Amino acid sequence: MTSDDEPSESTQGVFLTKGMRIDISEFSLQLNADGSVATSNLTLAVALDMSPYWLDIAITHGLAAKDASFETRDAHATDDAERKGLALQTEFCAGMQAIVACATAVDAL
């Protein structure tokens, strides 16, 4: 390993945030007859449960779709075709994002 391959001090260690878990495996300690201790390399893995984040995204877009539905209703009370089209597009896009985020949250569970 060259000095360029060495991790910088700021990237060493394990950084965990809310919802993360750490798994340690492939690690062993051995006490030798002479009293010395031998260790094997350990395997470290981290994982983050993304379902709460997807649920937050789903709720945000669901509320945006609800708000947009009021604009859609108001736009349909007028003769402005461009306003109707824009209102429908806004509502549909927010609704689709909410649905996909819900499905992804369920899949992440």
Secondary structure by P-SEA (a helix, b strand, c coil): cccccccccccccccccccbbbbbcccccccccccbbbbcbbbbbbbbbaaaaaaaaaaaaaaaaaaaaaaaaaaaacccaaaaaaaaaaaaaaaaaaaaaaaaaaaac
